[in-house]
Amino acid sequence: MNKRLQTVNQLTSALRLKQLNYNELFSDGLTPLESVEIYLKEQLRLREERATELRIKRSSLPARKTIGEFDFGFQRSITKEQMLRLADCSWIDDALQYHVFRTAKRR
C-alpha cells in the first residue's frame, strides 16, 4: 500500500493537484468511486480558489476589505444598518417588487 500511496502522490504532483489526507478520504466507508468524486470536487474547488486569488492579485486592486472591517464611525452620513442592507442585497428584492408593482399599475 505504501508503494501505491507513493505513486498516487507522484501523480498528484505531476497533475499539479494539492495533496489530500487519503486516510480521511477512505475512512468513511465510501466506495472507491465516491472517494474519487470527493477528491476531484475538492481539487476543482481548490483550483478555482487559486484562479480567483490569482485574478485578484493581477488586477492590482487595493487591499481586500470586508464589511466587518468597515469603519462605520468614519462615514457618518450612512448608518451601519444601511451598509449591512446593501451588503446582503435585500434591496434587490424590494426594487424588483417595486418595478413589478409600477409596471402592473401602468396597464
Buried (B, 14 or more C-beta within 10 A) or exposed (E): EEEEEEEBEEEBEEEEBEEBEBEEBBEEEEEEEEBEEBBEEBBEEEEEEEEEEEEEEEEEEEEEEEEEEBEBEEEEEEEEEEBEEEEEEEEEEEEEEEEEEEEEEEE
